């Protein structure tokens, strides 16, 4: 049974705005985001790319996702903050 995909930010199912898979930590840490499952679904236009409060336009939203990703991976891997910083370069909490 497949879990229904929905936008991490607004909860929509992608019917009116297709969902994109967004790597929480990008650039040099994209592969680590992939490795540790640090990705979320986001509505392509409104929540991911073009909306006023989309992750690519609003630093506050980007930080919320990074905090979520840090807490998730620290809990799943049993990491301390220092161990997270060694892997992802910065503390977002």
ROROZA-774110 format. One record per atom (N, C-alpha, C, O): residue number from 0; atom name; x, y, z. Coordinates in nm, 3 decimals, m for minus. Layout:
BEGIN
  resi  name        u        v        w
   NUM    CA        X        Y        Z
...
//
This chain:
BEGIN
  resi  name        u        v        w
     0     N    0.085   m0.119    0.000
     0    CA    0.000    0.000    0.000
     0     C    0.088    0.124    0.000
     0     O    0.174    0.140    0.087
     1     N    0.069    0.212   m0.097
     1    CA    0.150    0.333   m0.108
     1     C    0.088    0.445   m0.024
     1     O   m0.033    0.467   m0.025
     2     N    0.174    0.515    0.050
     2    CA    0.129    0.628    0.129
     2     C    0.100    0.744    0.034
     2     O    0.179    0.772   m0.057
     3     N   m0.012    0.811    0.057
     3    CA   m0.049    0.924   m0.028
     3     C    0.052    1.037   m0.012
     3     O    0.086    1.076    0.100
     4     N    0.099    1.089   m0.124
     4    CA    0.191    1.203   m0.121
     4     C    0.112    1.330   m0.094
     4     O    0.001    1.347   m0.144
     5     N    0.172    1.418   m0.013
     5    CA    0.111    1.550    0.009
     5     C    0.222    1.650    0.037
     5     O    0.331    1.613    0.081
     6     N    0.192    1.776    0.012
     6    CA    0.288    1.882    0.033
     6     C    0.320    1.895    0.182
     6     O    0.230    1.902    0.265
     7     N    0.448    1.898    0.213
     7    CA    0.493    1.910    0.351
     7     C    0.447    2.042    0.413
     7     O    0.420    2.048    0.533
     8     N    0.438    2.147    0.332
     8    CA    0.404    2.280    0.385
     8     C    0.254    2.307    0.392
     8     O    0.206    2.356    0.495
     9     N    0.181    2.277    0.287
     9    CA    0.038    2.313    0.285
     9     C   m0.056    2.194    0.294
     9     O   m0.175    2.211    0.318
    10     N   m0.002    2.074    0.275
    10    CA   m0.084    1.954    0.288
    10     C   m0.163    1.915    0.164
    10     O   m0.234    1.814    0.167
    11     N   m0.153    1.991    0.055
    11    CA   m0.228    1.957   m0.066
    11     C   m0.171    1.832   m0.133
    11     O   m0.054    1.798   m0.113
    12     N   m0.255    1.765   m0.212
    12    CA   m0.218    1.637   m0.271
    12     C   m0.156    1.646   m0.409
    12     O   m0.124    1.542   m0.468
    13     N   m0.138    1.766   m0.463
    13    CA   m0.076    1.781   m0.595
    13     C   m0.172    1.783   m0.710
    13     O   m0.130    1.789   m0.825
    14     N   m0.302    1.777   m0.683
    14    CA   m0.401    1.774   m0.791
    14     C   m0.397    1.901   m0.874
    14     O   m0.394    1.894   m0.997
    15     N   m0.396    2.017   m0.809
    15    CA   m0.399    2.143   m0.883
    15     C   m0.260    2.202   m0.908
    15     O   m0.243    2.287   m0.995
    16     N   m0.162    2.157   m0.833
    16    CA   m0.023    2.204   m0.846
    16     C    0.065    2.082   m0.822
    16     O    0.079    2.039   m0.707
    17     N    0.124    2.024   m0.926
    17    CA    0.200    1.900   m0.911
    17     C    0.305    1.908   m0.800
    17     O    0.362    2.014   m0.774
    18     N    0.330    1.794   m0.737
    18    CA    0.427    1.788   m0.628
    18     C    0.567    1.760   m0.681
    18     O    0.586    1.681   m0.773
    19     N    0.665    1.826   m0.620
    19    CA    0.807    1.804   m0.648
    19     C    0.871    1.742   m0.525
    19     O    0.830    1.769   m0.412
    20     N    0.971    1.661   m0.548
    20    CA    1.054    1.610   m0.439
    20     C    1.165    1.712   m0.415
    20     O    1.242    1.743   m0.507
    21     N    1.173    1.765   m0.294
    21    CA    1.270    1.870   m0.261
    21     C    1.374    1.815   m0.163
    21     O    1.338    1.763   m0.057
    22     N    1.502    1.826   m0.199
    22    CA    1.611    1.789   m0.109
    22     C    1.626    1.900   m0.004
    22     O    1.649    2.016   m0.040
    23     N    1.613    1.866    0.121
    23    CA    1.620    1.966    0.228
    23     C    1.756    2.033    0.230
    23     O    1.767    2.155    0.244
    24     N    1.860    1.953    0.218
    24    CA    1.997    2.007    0.213
    24     C    2.046    1.988    0.070
    24     O    2.054    1.876    0.021
    25     N    2.078    2.100    0.005
    25    CA    2.113    2.094   m0.137
    25     C    2.261    2.118   m0.160
    25     O    2.342    2.114   m0.066
    26     N    2.296    2.143   m0.282
    26    CA    2.435    2.169   m0.325
    26     C    2.526    2.055   m0.280
    26     O    2.504    1.940   m0.319
    27     N    2.627    2.086   m0.201
    27    CA    2.725    1.987   m0.160
    27     C    2.664    1.875   m0.076
    27     O    2.723    1.768   m0.063
    28     N    2.547    1.900   m0.018
    28    CA    2.485    1.802    0.072
    28     C    2.366    1.729    0.009
    28     O    2.293    1.658    0.077
    29     N    2.347    1.747   m0.121
    29    CA    2.235    1.684   m0.191
    29     C    2.241    1.531   m0.180
    29     O    2.139    1.467   m0.154
    30     N    2.359    1.474   m0.201
    30    CA    2.371    1.327   m0.193
    30     C    2.344    1.276   m0.053
    30     O    2.288    1.167   m0.036
    31     N    2.383    1.354    0.048
    31    CA    2.354    1.314    0.186
    31     C    2.205    1.326    0.215
    31     O    2.151    1.245    0.290
    32     N    2.138    1.426    0.158
    32    CA    1.993    1.435    0.172
    32     C    1.928    1.310    0.115
    32     O    1.835    1.254    0.173
    33     N    1.977    1.267    0.001
    33    CA    1.927    1.146   m0.064
    33     C    1.954    1.024    0.025
    33     O    1.865    0.943    0.050
    34     N    2.076    1.011    0.072
    34    CA    2.118    0.896    0.153
    34     C    2.034    0.881    0.279
    34     O    1.995    0.770    0.315
    35     N    2.006    0.992    0.346
    35    CA    1.936    0.987    0.474
    35     C    1.785    1.014    0.462
    35     O    1.717    1.026    0.564
    36     N    1.734    1.023    0.340
    36    CA    1.590    1.044    0.321
    36     C    1.543    1.182    0.363
    36     O    1.430    1.198    0.408
    37     N    1.629    1.280    0.346
    37    CA    1.596    1.417    0.387
    37     C    1.537    1.493    0.268
    37     O    1.594    1.590    0.218
    38     N    1.421    1.445    0.227
    38    CA    1.347    1.506    0.116
    38     C    1.202    1.520    0.159
    38     O    1.151    1.442    0.240
    39     N    1.135    1.620    0.104
    39    CA    0.992    1.639    0.129
    39     C    0.924    1.668   m0.003
    39     O    0.986    1.714   m0.099
    40     N    0.793    1.641   m0.007
    40    CA    0.712    1.678   m0.123
    40     C    0.663    1.821   m0.104
    40     O    0.620    1.859    0.005
    41     N    0.671    1.900   m0.211
    41    CA    0.623    2.038   m0.209
    41     C    0.545    2.067   m0.337
    41     O    0.581    2.017   m0.444
    42     N    0.439    2.147   m0.327
    42    CA    0.365    2.192   m0.445
    42     C    0.462    2.272   m0.532
    42     O    0.525    2.367   m0.485
    43     N    0.474    2.233   m0.658
    43    CA    0.574    2.291   m0.747
    43     C    0.572    2.444   m0.748
    43     O    0.674    2.507   m0.721
    44     N    0.459    2.503   m0.780
    44    CA    0.453    2.648   m0.796
    44     C    0.448    2.723   m0.663
    44     O    0.531    2.809   m0.637
    45     N    0.350    2.690   m0.582
    45    CA    0.323    2.772   m0.463
    45     C    0.423    2.751   m0.349
    45     O    0.467    2.849   m0.288
    46     N    0.458    2.629   m0.320
    46    CA    0.541    2.601   m0.201
    46     C    0.688    2.575   m0.232
    46     O    0.773    2.588   m0.144
    47     N    0.718    2.537   m0.355
    47    CA    0.856    2.501   m0.390
    47     C    0.931    2.615   m0.459
    47     O    1.039    2.654   m0.414
    48     N    0.876    2.668   m0.567
    48    CA    0.954    2.757   m0.653
    48     C    0.907    2.903   m0.652
    48     O    0.986    2.993   m0.624
    49     N    0.781    2.928   m0.681
    49    CA    0.738    3.063   m0.716
    49     C    0.658    3.138   m0.610
    49     O    0.652    3.261   m0.615
    50     N    0.598    3.071   m0.517
    50    CA    0.514    3.138   m0.417
    50     C    0.595    3.234   m0.330
    50     O    0.715    3.215   m0.310
    51     N    0.529    3.334   m0.278
    51    CA    0.597    3.433   m0.195
    51     C    0.663    3.366   m0.073
    51     O    0.770    3.410   m0.030
    52     N    0.601    3.262   m0.019
    52    CA    0.658    3.189    0.093
    52     C    0.708    3.051    0.052
    52     O    0.704    2.957    0.130
    53     N    0.755    3.040   m0.072
    53    CA    0.809    2.911   m0.119
    53     C    0.950    2.892   m0.064
    53     O    1.018    2.988   m0.029
    54     N    0.991    2.768   m0.057
    54    CA    1.121    2.736    0.003
    54     C    1.238    2.802   m0.071
    54     O    1.340    2.834   m0.009
    55     N    1.224    2.823   m0.201
    55    CA    1.333    2.884   m0.278
    55     C    1.330    3.038   m0.278
    55     O    1.419    3.102   m0.333
    56     N    1.227    3.096   m0.217
    56    CA    1.217    3.242   m0.213
    56     C    1.214    3.298   m0.070
    56     O    1.233    3.418   m0.051
    57     N    1.191    3.213    0.028
    57    CA    1.174    3.260    0.165
    57     C    1.272    3.187    0.257
    57     O    1.256    3.068    0.283
    58     N    1.372    3.257    0.304
    58    CA    1.476    3.198    0.390
    58     C    1.417    3.139    0.518
    58     O    1.467    3.038    0.568
    59     N    1.313    3.200    0.569
    59    CA    1.248    3.149    0.691
    59     C    1.192    3.009    0.668
    59     O    1.207    2.920    0.752
    60     N    1.127    2.989    0.555
    60    CA    1.071    2.857    0.521
    60     C    1.183    2.756    0.500
    60     O    1.174    2.643    0.547
    61     N    1.288    2.797    0.430
    61    CA    1.404    2.710    0.409
    61     C    1.463    2.666    0.543
    61     O    1.499    2.550    0.561
    62     N    1.473    2.759    0.637
    62    CA    1.527    2.726    0.769
    62     C    1.436    2.630    0.845
    62     O    1.485    2.541    0.916
    63     N    1.305    2.645    0.831
    63    CA    1.211    2.553    0.895
    63     C    1.234    2.411    0.844
    63     O    1.238    2.316    0.922
    64     N    1.250    2.397    0.713
    64    CA    1.275    2.265    0.655
    64     C    1.409    2.209    0.702
    64     O    1.419    2.089    0.731
    65     N    1.510    2.292    0.709
    65    CA    1.642    2.246    0.754
    65     C    1.638    2.205    0.902
    65     O    1.704    2.108    0.939
    66     N    1.564    2.276    0.985
    66    CA    1.548    2.236    1.124
    66     C    1.479    2.100    1.133
    66     O    1.520    2.013    1.209
    67     N    1.374    2.083    1.054
    67    CA    1.303    1.955    1.050
    67     C    1.399    1.843    1.007
    67     O    1.403    1.737    1.069
    68     N    1.475    1.868    0.901
    68    CA    1.569    1.767    0.853
    68     C    1.676    1.734    0.955
    68     O    1.710    1.618    0.973
    69     N    1.728    1.835    1.023
    69    CA    1.831    1.810    1.125
    69     C    1.774    1.726    1.239
    69     O    1.836    1.629    1.280
    70     N    1.658    1.762    1.288
    70    CA    1.598    1.685    1.398
    70     C    1.570    1.541    1.355
    70     O    1.593    1.447    1.432
    71     N    1.520    1.525    1.233
    71    CA    1.488    1.391    1.181
    71     C    1.613    1.303    1.175
    71     O    1.613    1.191    1.226
    72     N    1.718    1.353    1.112
    72    CA    1.837    1.270    1.095
    72     C    1.910    1.248    1.228
    72     O    1.966    1.141    1.250
    73     N    1.910    1.347    1.316
    73    CA    1.974    1.329    1.446
    73     C    1.901    1.220    1.526
    73     O    1.965    1.137    1.590
    74     N    1.770    1.221    1.522
    74    CA    1.693    1.121    1.593
    74     C    1.714    0.982    1.531
    74     O    1.739    0.885    1.603
    75     N    1.704    0.973    1.399
    75    CA    1.715    0.844    1.332
    75     C    1.855    0.784    1.343
    75     O    1.870    0.662    1.354
    76     N    1.958    0.870    1.340
    76    CA    2.096    0.822    1.343
    76     C    2.157    0.824    1.483
    76     O    2.266    0.772    1.504
    77     N    2.087    0.883    1.579
    77    CA    2.140    0.893    1.715
    77     C    2.256    0.991    1.726
    77     O    2.344    0.975    1.810
    78     N    2.256    1.093    1.640
    78    CA    2.366    1.189    1.635
    78     C    2.350    1.299    1.738
    78     O    2.239    1.335    1.777
    79     N    2.462    1.352    1.782
    79    CA    2.465    1.476    1.859
    79     C    2.466    1.592    1.760
    79     O    2.479    1.572    1.639
    80     N    2.452    1.713    1.812
    80    CA    2.460    1.832    1.725
    80     C    2.596    1.838    1.658
    80     O    2.605    1.872    1.539
    81     N    2.701    1.806    1.731
    81    CA    2.836    1.810    1.673
    81     C    2.851    1.711    1.559
    81     O    2.914    1.741    1.458
    82     N    2.792    1.592    1.574
    82    CA    2.798    1.492    1.467
    82     C    2.721    1.539    1.344
    82     O    2.762    1.516    1.231
    83     N    2.608    1.605    1.367
    83    CA    2.532    1.660    1.255
    83     C    2.615    1.765    1.181
    83     O    2.622    1.764    1.058
    84     N    2.678    1.854    1.256
    84    CA    2.760    1.960    1.194
    84     C    2.872    1.899    1.110
    84     O    2.904    1.950    1.003
    85     N    2.931    1.790    1.158
    85    CA    3.038    1.724    1.080
    85     C    2.985    1.673    0.947
    85     O    3.058    1.672    0.848
    86     N    2.860    1.633    0.943
    86    CA    2.800    1.580    0.820
    86     C    2.744    1.689    0.728
    86     O    2.756    1.680    0.606
    87     N    2.682    1.793    0.789
    87    CA    2.609    1.892    0.710
    87     C    2.662    2.035    0.726
    87     O    2.602    2.129    0.674
    88     N    2.771    2.053    0.798
    88    CA    2.842    2.180    0.800
    88     C    2.790    2.290    0.889
    88     O    2.859    2.390    0.907
    89     N    2.671    2.276    0.945
    89    CA    2.611    2.386    1.021
    89     C    2.501    2.334    1.110
    89     O    2.438    2.232    1.079
    90     N    2.478    2.402    1.221
    90    CA    2.366    2.372    1.311
    90     C    2.250    2.463    1.273
    90     O    2.266    2.585    1.269
    91     N    2.133    2.405    1.247
    91    CA    2.016    2.483    1.208
    91     C    1.915    2.500    1.322
    91     O    1.812    2.565    1.305
    92     N    1.946    2.442    1.437
    92    CA    1.852    2.452    1.550
    92     C    1.876    2.576    1.632
    92     O    1.806    2.599    1.731
//
